[in-house]
Amino acid sequence: MNVPDNLRYLDSHEWIATGDGPLSVGISDHAQEELTDIVYVELPEVGREIAKGEAIAVVESVKAASDIYSPVSGTVAEVNPELESEPALLNTDPYGKGWLFKLEGVDPAEIEAMLDADGYRKLIG
Amino acid sequence: MGRESRSVAEFPDKDLHRSPLHEAHLALGGRMVPFAGWEMPVQYEGERGGILREHRAVRESCGAFDISHMGQLWVRGPGAEAWLNQQLTNDLGMLGEGEGQYSFLLNEAGGVIDDLIVYRRGAEEFFLVVNASRRADDLAWLTGRLESEVELVDQSDDFAGLAIQGPNAPEVWERFVDGQQELPPRNGIAVVGEDGIVCRTGYTGEDGFEFFCPAAIAEEVFASFLEAGAAPCGLGCRDTLRLEVCYPLNGSDLGPDRTPLEAGLGFFVKLDKGPFTGSEVLRAQKDEGLPSRLAAIQIVGKAPPARPGYPVLHEGEEVSALTSGALSPSLGRGIGLAYLPPELAKVGTKLEIQIRTRNFPAEVVKKPFYKKESNS
C-alpha cells in the first residue's frame, strides 16, 4: 500500500501536504481502493472557511457516497478542476493528479498533531 | 471519510449463509458483502475487476455471476398445475414442456410477495427460481395453502447457481458443453447431464442463461465457465445492469404494498385465466385506475449518482422517493425508479431529484433506460 512519507494523515483516510503555501488535501491510496471506482466528486467553493473535522467534500463510488472531512482548519484556496470530468483520477493517482482541494491559512500545529506516514501505515495495517 | 449511504440491501452480519463458491470468490479477490442473508461478492479485485469493468464485460462480452443464494422449489403432482395457477399471476396453461415464464406470488391485497420464474418440466412438474430474500416467506405462504395431490419441495440448499450473461454467453456455453448440447430457446429450460439444469434467462438485459447444479460440483463448474471465457462478476454490476433495463428488484421496486400493475408489469398478470390470490384487487385496480405507477426517471444533466431513497420533486413539492437509483455505467447518466401519481408518471414529465441539499432536473423517460443498438 502506497503511503508517502512527506504527507500527514487522518484516521478517516484523508491526507494533507506539508510545507509552505496552499496545502493539497486528498484521500489515501488505501481509501481509494476501499471505495473502488469513483464516479463523482463534489468539491467545496473556493474561499470557504472550514473548521477541522468538517465534512467538506463528497466522493462517490458506484455503490456509496462518502463524506470527506477537512483534516485541519483553513480557507479553501483552490479546487481540482480535473475531477469534474475525470473523477477516476482519485483511483489512479490519489496523491498526485487526484488531489481534491488546497487549504491556506493553516495552523502548522494542527498538521503536526496528525498521523505521520508510519502512524497511518500502522492504522491500516 | 465516512459512509453516507449504501444501495445494496443489507442484513445484519450474523448467521450469513455462504455460497458453495465462497472459497473460489476469495481466491479471485471477491469483495464479500452481506446480501439478503448471504455473504456474496459485490465485485472482484484485479485488472478485470471493479463494478464498472464488470458491467462492461456483461454488456460487451460475457460475465459469470454466482446466484447460489437464489431459491429453487419444485411443485409436483396431479394437482400441481391447477393449484400453482391459483398462487401465481401468469398463466401456466401457456407453458409447454421445457418452457418458462416470469410471474408473481401475491398476497391477498394484490401486493408482491415475490417475483420469480416458473418452468414446466412435465405435465405435473414445475421448477421455480425465487429470490433469496423471499425464499422463507414464499415457502411459508405456499405451504400454508398446499392442497392434496400437490407436493412442494425446497431444493435451494442442494443447488448452486451461476448466471452466465452477455452477448458471448452462447459461445461460452458451446465451449462449456464442448458443442454437445444446444442452449434452450429464450425462457426455456433443459436438463444437462445427470443433474444440471440450464435456463435461458437472466437479469441483465443481455442474452445468457442460468445454470443450476449440485453444490458439490459448483467450484468445478464455475472454473469451467471462467475458462470458457466468462469474467467473474459481482452483485454490484448485477444491480446496475438490471436497473438499466428496468428489471425490478424485490424489496426495493416491488413489495407487499404495491401490485405488479402499479409496477408496470401487467404483461405477467393474466386476469382472464381464472381466480388467483390477489386477482380481485388487481381487477378493481384495472377498473378504477391505478393509485401509482413505477416510472423510469433520468437525470437531465451532470449530477451525483442517483441512489435509492432520494426525494423526487414535482414543481418544488416532494411527490415520491427513488426505489432504485444509480449512475448508469452504460449511459453515464443518473437513472432511477419511483412510484408516482399516475398523472405524473408520463414520459416527459419534468421532475427534480434531491441529492443532499441540491435539486437536479430530471424527467420521466420511456422504459428501459438502456437498449442494445442492434435490437432497438
Interface residues (C-beta under 8 A of the other chain):
Chain A: S12 H13 E14 I27 A31 L35 T36 D37 V39 Y40 E42 A55 V58 V59 E60 S61 V62 K63 A64 A65 S66 D67 I68 Y69 E84
Chain B: M1 G2 R3 E4 S5 R6 S7 V8 R31 V42 Q43 G50 I51 L52 G236 T240 K302 P304 P305 R307 A326 L327 P329 R356
